[in-house]
């Protein structure tokens, strides 16, 4: 079916103001429009549509092994070392989190963090915890660093982890960010306290059969400045059986 020329629409107007102002330019424009074929209109429309409705590209994982961009660990050649810098996360750029380090196997891959989870939208005054970085290996497990505003746990400025409370009190507040859903007190198998420099770290071993992150979780928390920083290492039963020592080494290496 032939497309009705737009010129007929223009010339059929009953408004005298519209029909009485015909300049050579208008006549030429109407002739050009009338000469367009149906295919021309479709092609023009298709060329414009991507500019109008195309969404931004989704966030995707960096499918590159960490060994290709991280240096070897100076203490263990079987690992590479990740040293967080301001270019890595919004919170580090805002000064809300102090730089931290940990080791991972060179075959692990870094995952991109969704904007809503990264705290990018609320820095430097986020009210809820956010995810700093995440690495994983399908056969071994995953590690992520989660940061929480200190005020969420205590009203004392620049509080230490000891000021906040016992290891059990801290993990009760941060447990959902370890498991991805809830934490039952019975799932906490072991707690310990570690001193490194001027910081104290609370360490946890958890067996979490209903956790979204995995049935086995290791965690390590400390407080510095106005933030509590939590490192979480997670694995399924199969991953834990084959990679327990590797996962423990990752957690042990975490330091702010």
HELIX and SHEET records of a PDB file:
HELIX    1   1 UNK A    6  UNK A   11  1                                   6    
HELIX    2   2 UNK A   16  UNK A   19  1                                   4    
HELIX    3   3 UNK A   24  UNK A   34  1                                  11    
HELIX    4   4 UNK A   38  UNK A   53  1                                  16    
HELIX    5   5 UNK A   66  UNK A   68  5                                   3    
HELIX    6   6 UNK A   90  UNK A   94  1                                   5    
HELIX    7   7 UNK A  115  UNK A  118  1                                   4    
HELIX    8   8 UNK A  150  UNK A  152  5                                   3    
HELIX    9   9 UNK A  161  UNK A  164  1                                   4    
HELIX   10  10 UNK A  167  UNK A  179  1                                  13    
HELIX   11  11 UNK A  185  UNK A  187  5                                   3    
HELIX   12  12 UNK A  237  UNK A  253  1                                  17    
SHEET    1   A 2 UNK A  79  UNK A  83  0                                        
SHEET    2   A 2 UNK A 101  UNK A 105 -1                                        
SHEET    1   B 7 UNK A 109  UNK A 110  0                                        
SHEET    2   B 7 UNK A 130  UNK A 137 -1                                        
SHEET    3   B 7 UNK A 141  UNK A 149 -1                                        
SHEET    4   B 7 UNK A 227  UNK A 235 -1                                        
SHEET    5   B 7 UNK A 216  UNK A 224 -1                                        
SHEET    6   B 7 UNK A 199  UNK A 207 -1                                        
SHEET    7   B 7 UNK A 188  UNK A 196 -1                                        
END                                                                             
